[in-house]
Amino acid sequence: MRLVPRLFVQSFAILAISAALALGVNAVRPDGPAPVFAAPSAVQLDKSGGEIGIKDAALLFITGRAVFLDARSQLEYELGHVQGAISLPPREFAAQYQDIKPRLAGKEAVITYCDGERCPLSISLAQHLRDAGVKNVYVLKNGWSLWQAEKLPIAKGGAAPSSVQPAAQAPTGAQPKAQPKAAAQGGICRDCENK
């Protein structure tokens, strides 16, 4: 009968030592203790859409849970855009939406952006998307400037969507087309400056 109490004491001692070692290891880990009940996402999106902050947009970008739509002109898109973004100026929405629609499926968020605090293009594009039945649309105001300021991944160039015909080649000896003011001034949307 003395064996049973001794067995309980030894079992309790082993458990106590194991718990102390586990707490000690977690205390010295550089990344801290592993979460037991981690939240599914640090980004909590309002299902009705609206505006999104740069930090949340960046987190969605990094995790691959969002698609970005650049509402600026094709030329501005080619000068620089969010890496992986799709060019979809609002005035070309009707012609290009059906080609782009499959790329929106399965994403947690569709984020539209342009450049400049008062640029209405991303808001206009977001409205077109909502009218077309897309539910998870968010606007990143002043998106291009903020994205660059945060030194997030960007790309240059890029082909237009398949429904857009390439521009005709300029004749040999023709003067190159002037760059939009957005490229020179930064943060000013070429399509918005007269509005």
Kinemage of the C-alpha trace (Angstrom):
@kinemage 1
@onewidth
@group {chain A} dominant
@subgroup {mainchain}
@vectorlist {calphas} color= white
{ca met a 1} P 0.000 0.000 0.000
{ca arg a 2} L 2.932 2.353 0.451
{ca leu a 3} L 3.665 1.922 -3.227
{ca val a 4} L 0.524 3.770 -4.444
{ca pro a 5} L 1.148 7.064 -2.551
{ca arg a 6} L 4.812 6.965 -3.587
{ca leu a 7} L 3.772 6.508 -7.245
{ca phe a 8} L 1.444 9.556 -7.044
{ca val a 9} L 4.184 11.709 -5.486
{ca gln a 10} L 6.688 10.723 -8.199
{ca ser a 11} L 4.129 11.355 -10.956
{ca phe a 12} L 3.324 14.779 -9.537
{ca ala a 13} L 7.045 15.624 -9.266
{ca ile a 14} L 7.654 14.646 -12.909
{ca leu a 15} L 4.708 16.802 -14.051
{ca ala a 16} L 5.907 19.771 -11.981
{ca ile a 17} L 9.455 19.518 -13.374
{ca ser a 18} L 8.091 19.227 -16.941
{ca ala a 19} L 5.898 22.302 -16.490
{ca ala a 20} L 8.791 24.309 -15.030
{ca leu a 21} L 11.065 23.327 -17.944
{ca ala a 22} L 8.392 24.210 -20.511
{ca leu a 23} L 7.834 27.644 -18.945
{ca gly a 24} L 11.603 28.212 -18.807
{ca val a 25} L 12.072 27.316 -22.486
{ca asn a 26} L 9.175 29.563 -23.532
{ca ala a 27} L 10.592 32.431 -21.462
{ca val a 28} L 13.921 32.368 -23.350
{ca arg a 29} L 12.496 31.770 -26.848
{ca pro a 30} L 13.167 34.787 -29.096
{ca asp a 31} L 9.675 34.599 -30.624
{ca gly a 32} L 7.906 34.040 -27.301
{ca pro a 33} L 5.601 31.164 -26.427
{ca ala a 34} L 3.652 29.539 -29.214
{ca pro a 35} L 0.028 30.718 -29.154
{ca val a 36} L -2.440 28.073 -28.124
{ca phe a 37} L -5.582 29.838 -29.292
{ca ala a 38} L -4.394 32.141 -32.086
{ca ala a 39} L -6.922 34.320 -33.840
{ca pro a 40} L -7.478 33.348 -37.486
{ca ser a 41} L -6.303 36.755 -38.691
{ca ala a 42} L -4.918 39.995 -37.353
{ca val a 43} L -6.994 41.833 -39.962
{ca gln a 44} L -10.685 42.076 -39.154
{ca leu a 45} L -12.535 43.291 -42.247
{ca asp a 46} L -15.922 44.942 -42.242
{ca lys a 47} L -17.941 42.774 -44.658
{ca ser a 48} L -19.756 45.811 -46.039
{ca gly a 49} L -16.511 47.198 -47.500
{ca gly a 50} L -15.323 50.771 -47.161
{ca glu a 51} L -11.832 52.092 -46.602
{ca ile a 52} L -8.835 50.039 -45.512
{ca gly a 53} L -5.631 51.229 -43.858
{ca ile a 54} L -2.170 50.664 -45.278
{ca lys a 55} L -1.142 48.269 -42.489
{ca asp a 56} L -4.158 46.009 -43.014
{ca ala a 57} L -3.731 46.158 -46.798
{ca ala a 58} L -0.057 45.210 -46.462
{ca leu a 59} L -0.898 42.275 -44.202
{ca leu a 60} L -3.522 41.030 -46.660
{ca phe a 61} L -0.962 41.428 -49.476
{ca ile a 62} L 1.714 39.467 -47.612
{ca thr a 63} L -0.663 36.618 -46.805
{ca gly a 64} L -2.050 36.519 -50.363
{ca arg a 65} L -5.618 37.095 -49.204
{ca ala a 66} L -6.309 40.183 -51.340
{ca val a 67} L -6.214 41.237 -54.958
{ca phe a 68} L -5.223 44.824 -55.722
{ca leu a 69} L -6.809 46.812 -58.555
{ca asp a 70} L -4.983 49.905 -59.783
{ca ala a 71} L -7.539 52.537 -60.844
{ca arg a 72} L -4.950 54.861 -62.409
{ca ser a 73} L -4.276 55.122 -66.136
{ca gln a 74} L -2.411 52.335 -67.925
{ca leu a 75} L 0.632 54.606 -68.351
{ca glu a 76} L 0.777 55.368 -64.624
{ca tyr a 77} L 0.374 51.639 -63.904
{ca glu a 78} L 3.336 50.857 -66.148
{ca leu a 79} L 5.478 53.486 -64.386
{ca gly a 80} L 4.932 51.628 -61.101
{ca his a 81} L 2.237 49.706 -59.216
{ca val a 82} L 1.632 47.401 -56.277
{ca gln a 83} L 3.322 44.116 -57.091
{ca gly a 84} L 0.745 41.765 -58.611
{ca ala a 85} L -1.895 44.486 -58.987
{ca ile a 86} L -4.243 44.472 -61.965
{ca ser a 87} L -4.745 47.646 -63.988
{ca leu a 88} L -8.451 48.509 -64.203
{ca pro a 89} L -9.186 52.207 -64.757
{ca pro a 90} L -12.876 52.953 -64.063
{ca arg a 91} L -13.473 54.221 -67.599
{ca glu a 92} L -12.394 50.781 -68.920
{ca phe a 93} L -14.405 48.767 -66.385
{ca ala a 94} L -17.153 47.633 -68.790
{ca ala a 95} L -14.651 46.409 -71.374
{ca gln a 96} L -12.260 44.632 -68.971
{ca tyr a 97} L -14.316 43.379 -66.023
{ca gln a 98} L -15.295 40.004 -67.478
{ca asp a 99} L -11.614 39.207 -68.142
{ca ile a 100} L -10.602 40.176 -64.606
{ca lys a 101} L -13.585 38.703 -62.726
{ca pro a 102} L -12.099 35.171 -62.336
{ca arg a 103} L -9.019 36.636 -60.616
{ca leu a 104} L -11.215 38.181 -57.909
{ca ala a 105} L -12.841 34.894 -56.884
{ca gly a 106} L -11.750 33.339 -53.612
{ca lys a 107} L -10.008 36.430 -52.276
{ca glu a 108} L -10.892 37.789 -48.870
{ca ala a 109} L -10.596 41.367 -50.101
{ca val a 110} L -10.553 43.308 -53.358
{ca ile a 111} L -8.580 46.509 -52.759
{ca thr a 112} L -8.778 49.433 -55.173
{ca tyr a 113} L -6.241 52.226 -55.123
{ca cys a 114} L -5.129 55.304 -57.037
{ca asp a 115} L -2.899 58.165 -55.933
{ca gly a 116} L -3.542 61.396 -54.107
{ca glu a 117} L -5.797 62.182 -51.168
{ca arg a 118} L -8.572 63.531 -53.384
{ca cys a 119} L -8.287 61.058 -56.261
{ca pro a 120} L -11.801 59.701 -56.931
{ca leu a 121} L -10.732 56.880 -59.268
{ca ser a 122} L -10.423 54.147 -56.617
{ca ile a 123} L -13.796 55.104 -55.152
{ca ser a 124} L -15.374 55.050 -58.612
{ca leu a 125} L -13.827 51.651 -59.387
{ca ala a 126} L -15.014 50.278 -56.033
{ca gln a 127} L -18.552 51.426 -56.828
{ca his a 128} L -18.431 49.730 -60.256
{ca leu a 129} L -17.323 46.504 -58.560
{ca arg a 130} L -20.090 46.681 -55.949
{ca asp a 131} L -22.640 47.340 -58.704
{ca ala a 132} L -21.327 44.225 -60.461
{ca gly a 133} L -22.002 42.157 -57.318
{ca val a 134} L -18.531 42.044 -55.720
{ca lys a 135} L -19.056 42.201 -51.952
{ca asn a 136} L -15.610 42.466 -50.376
{ca val a 137} L -14.388 45.733 -51.941
{ca tyr a 138} L -12.161 48.152 -50.018
{ca val a 139} L -10.572 51.476 -50.985
{ca leu a 140} L -6.979 52.270 -50.045
{ca lys a 141} L -6.988 56.085 -50.147
{ca asn a 142} L -3.774 57.643 -51.426
{ca gly a 143} L -2.748 54.038 -51.909
{ca trp a 144} L 0.144 54.344 -54.331
{ca ser a 145} L 1.925 57.065 -52.327
{ca leu a 146} L 1.407 55.227 -49.036
{ca trp a 147} L 2.521 51.900 -50.547
{ca gln a 148} L 5.772 53.465 -51.764
{ca ala a 149} L 6.334 55.334 -48.480
{ca glu a 150} L 6.089 52.033 -46.578
{ca lys a 151} L 8.594 50.490 -49.031
{ca leu a 152} L 6.237 47.642 -49.848
{ca pro a 153} L 6.775 45.482 -52.973
{ca ile a 154} L 6.232 47.290 -56.264
{ca ala a 155} L 6.594 46.397 -59.933
{ca lys a 156} L 7.027 48.382 -63.121
{ca gly a 157} L 5.770 47.733 -66.608
{ca gly a 158} L 3.224 45.046 -67.141
{ca ala a 159} L 0.937 44.067 -69.940
{ca ala a 160} L -2.575 45.361 -70.252
{ca pro a 161} L -5.419 42.859 -69.720
{ca ser a 162} L -6.127 40.646 -72.723
{ca ser a 163} L -9.193 42.630 -73.810
{ca val a 164} L -7.184 45.809 -74.341
{ca gln a 165} L -5.488 46.244 -77.707
{ca pro a 166} L -1.882 47.462 -77.550
{ca ala a 167} L -1.332 51.060 -78.617
{ca ala a 168} L -0.091 51.631 -82.140
{ca gln a 169} L 3.649 52.060 -82.530
{ca ala a 170} L 4.816 55.632 -83.005
{ca pro a 171} L 6.408 56.284 -86.370
{ca thr a 172} L 10.185 56.269 -86.503
{ca gly a 173} L 11.629 59.625 -85.567
{ca ala a 174} L 8.506 60.670 -83.628
{ca gln a 175} L 8.948 62.461 -80.333
{ca pro a 176} L 8.418 60.229 -77.278
{ca lys a 177} L 5.192 60.833 -75.408
{ca ala a 178} L 5.555 63.101 -72.364
{ca gln a 179} L 5.199 61.439 -68.975
{ca pro a 180} L 2.155 62.327 -66.923
{ca lys a 181} L 2.490 64.924 -64.188
{ca ala a 182} L 1.978 62.160 -61.603
{ca ala a 183} L 5.398 60.763 -62.425
{ca ala a 184} L 7.080 64.144 -61.994
{ca gln a 185} L 5.119 65.493 -59.039
{ca gly a 186} L 4.301 62.303 -57.129
{ca gly a 187} L 0.978 61.845 -55.382
{ca ile a 188} L -1.031 63.712 -58.033
{ca cys a 189} L -3.305 61.624 -60.151
{ca arg a 190} L -3.023 62.616 -63.822
{ca asp a 191} L -6.660 61.707 -64.410
{ca cys a 192} L -7.784 63.613 -61.310
{ca glu a 193} L -5.864 66.888 -61.443
{ca asn a 194} L -8.543 68.686 -63.452
{ca lys a 195} L -11.400 67.539 -61.223
